């Protein structure tokens, strides 16, 4: 999906991260996409919600969230540091050294799940441990990513959406990523000057549901 957006030459799979001049792997980046001075770091997990979590059992929810989102986020933080810093060596899965553009100054983190993860937008707000200065990240399932990539089929439009999402994550609240996307497509994610926050209605998703082509 990202290769169609960014171009085959700007998307890398299985990038290994080493400390500068060292042979020890610090982490790996599942998918790295670069356009201009921005990058997208995707860390994918196949963890599914357990039966207890689907019933709302809190401890089970926390365990599943850690496996599906928190672990991906922690890995994404190391990856982001490697991409925007200059103290690491990045090597593609072909064994070639990856040169990061000097102009690159931001990397957005996507924690991607292969399965539907209900209410993950709210769980990120409640459960995610990002530390006092940690950047925000988006938690998406593979279908969310497919829809976003369909509507935002230019890499800079896609990156702009990611920027708006993380910049306004404190302001907007919604039950699914598709609601955020629908608001963005309809009138962008601009906070109102006279409001401390907005709860986006699920009905916004109908804009996408009614238009997105069925497979």
C-alpha positions in Angstrom: 0.0 0.0 0.0 2.7 2.5 0.9 4.8 1.5 -2.1 1.9 2.7 -4.3 1.9 6.0 -2.4 5.6 6.7 -1.9 7.1 4.8 -4.8 8.9 1.5 -4.6 12.3 3.2 -4.2 11.2 5.1 -1.1 9.7 2.2 0.9 11.9 -0.2 2.8 11.0 -3.5 4.6 12.8 -5.1 7.5 15.3 -2.3 8.1 17.8 -3.2 10.8 19.1 -0.5 13.2 22.6 -0.6 14.5 24.5 1.7 16.8 27.0 3.8 14.8 29.9 1.5 13.9 28.6 -1.4 15.9 27.4 -4.9 14.9 24.7 -5.2 17.5 21.1 -4.8 16.2 19.2 -2.3 18.4 15.8 -2.8 16.8 14.3 -3.3 13.3 11.8 -1.2 11.4 9.1 -3.3 9.7 8.3 -0.7 7.1 10.0 2.7 6.5 8.7 5.2 4.0 10.3 8.5 3.1 9.1 11.5 1.2 10.9 14.9 1.3 11.9 15.7 4.9 9.4 13.3 6.5 9.2 9.6 7.2 6.7 7.0 8.3 7.8 4.2 10.7 5.4 1.3 10.7 5.7 -1.4 13.4 3.3 -4.3 12.7 1.9 -6.8 15.2 -0.4 -9.8 14.6 -1.8 -9.8 18.1 -5.5 -10.3 18.3 -7.9 -9.5 21.1 -8.6 -12.4 23.4 -12.1 -13.5 24.4 -11.7 -11.9 27.8 -10.7 -8.6 26.3 -13.6 -8.6 23.9 -15.8 -9.0 27.0 -14.2 -5.9 28.6 -12.0 -7.6 31.2 -9.5 -4.8 32.1 -6.4 -6.8 32.9 -6.8 -8.8 29.8 -7.3 -5.6 27.8 -4.1 -4.2 29.2 -2.1 -7.4 28.4 -3.4 -7.4 24.8 -2.8 -3.7 24.4 0.8 -4.2 25.5 1.4 -7.0 23.0 -0.4 -5.2 20.1 0.3 -1.5 20.6 2.7 -0.7 23.4 5.4 -3.0 22.2 5.0 -1.7 18.7 5.2 1.9 20.1 8.3 1.3 22.1 9.9 -0.3 19.0 8.7 2.7 17.0 10.3 5.2 19.4 13.8 3.6 18.9 13.2 3.5 15.2 12.1 7.1 15.0 15.2 8.1 17.0 17.4 6.2 14.5 15.7 7.8 11.5 15.8 11.4 12.6 19.1 11.1 14.5 22.6 10.6 13.1 24.0 8.1 15.7 22.8 4.9 14.0 23.4 2.8 10.9 20.4 1.6 9.0 20.7 -1.5 6.8 18.0 -2.7 4.5 16.9 -6.4 4.3 19.1 -6.6 1.2 22.1 -5.8 3.3 22.6 -2.3 1.8 23.3 0.8 3.9 20.4 3.2 3.9 21.3 6.9 3.7 18.7 9.1 5.4 18.3 12.6 3.8 19.9 15.4 5.8 16.7 17.3 5.5 14.6 14.7 7.3 13.4 16.1 10.6 10.3 14.0 11.5 9.1 10.4 11.5 5.5 9.5 12.3 4.9 6.2 14.1 2.1 3.9 13.0 1.4 0.9 15.2 -0.3 -1.5 12.8 -2.4 -4.6 13.7 -3.4 -7.3 11.3 -6.7 -7.8 13.1 -9.6 -5.4 13.9 -8.9 -3.8 17.3 -12.2 -2.3 18.6 -11.9 1.0 20.6 -8.2 1.2 20.0 -8.3 5.0 19.6 -9.6 5.3 23.2 -7.2 2.6 24.6 -4.3 4.6 23.2 -5.4 7.6 25.2 -5.9 5.5 28.4 -3.2 2.8 28.2 -0.3 4.1 26.1 2.8 4.8 28.1 4.7 7.3 26.0 6.6 9.1 28.8 6.5 12.9 29.5 8.0 13.9 26.2 7.2 10.9 23.9 5.6 11.7 20.6 2.1 10.5 19.8 1.5 7.6 17.5 -1.4 6.3 15.4 -2.8 2.8 16.1 -4.4 1.4 13.0 -5.5 -1.9 11.6 -4.6 -3.0 8.1 -8.0 -2.1 6.8 -7.8 1.4 8.2 -4.5 1.9 6.4 -5.9 0.6 3.2 -8.8 3.1 3.3 -6.5 6.0 4.2 -4.1 5.1 1.4 -7.0 4.9 -1.0 -8.3 8.5 -0.3 -4.9 10.1 0.4 -3.1 8.7 -2.6 -0.4 11.3 -2.7 2.5 10.9 -0.2 2.3 14.5 1.0 -1.4 14.3 1.5 -0.9 11.2 3.5 1.9 12.8 5.6 -0.2 15.9 6.2 -3.0 13.7 7.6 -0.6 12.0 9.9 0.7 15.3 11.1 -2.8 16.7 11.7 -3.8 13.5 13.6 -0.8 13.6 16.0 -1.0 17.4 16.4 -4.7 17.3 17.4 -4.8 14.0 19.2 -5.4 15.8 22.4 -8.4 17.7 20.9 -10.4 15.3 18.8 -12.0 12.1 20.1 -13.7 9.5 17.9 -14.5 5.8 18.1 -12.6 4.8 14.9 -9.9 6.0 12.6 -12.4 6.2 9.7 -14.3 8.9 11.6 -11.1 11.0 11.8 -10.5 10.4 8.1 -14.0 11.4 7.2 -13.7 14.6 9.2 -10.4 15.3 7.5 -11.8 14.7 4.0 -14.8 16.9 4.8 -13.4 19.9 6.5 -9.8 19.0 7.8 -8.8 18.5 11.3 -8.7 22.1 12.5 -9.5 22.7 16.2 -12.1 25.4 16.9 -10.8 28.5 18.7 -13.8 28.5 21.0 -13.6 24.9 22.1 -11.3 22.7 24.3 -12.1 19.6 22.4 -14.5 17.9 20.0 -16.2 14.4 20.1 -16.7 13.4 16.5 -19.9 11.5 15.8 -19.8 8.0 14.3 -22.2 9.2 11.6 -19.2 10.9 9.9 -18.0 7.5 8.9 -21.0 7.1 6.6 -19.2 9.6 4.2 -16.6 6.9 3.7 -18.8 3.9 4.0 -21.1 5.1 1.3 -18.2 6.0 -1.1 -15.5 3.5 -0.6 -15.5 0.9 -3.4 -16.5 -2.6 -2.2 -14.0 -5.3 -3.0 
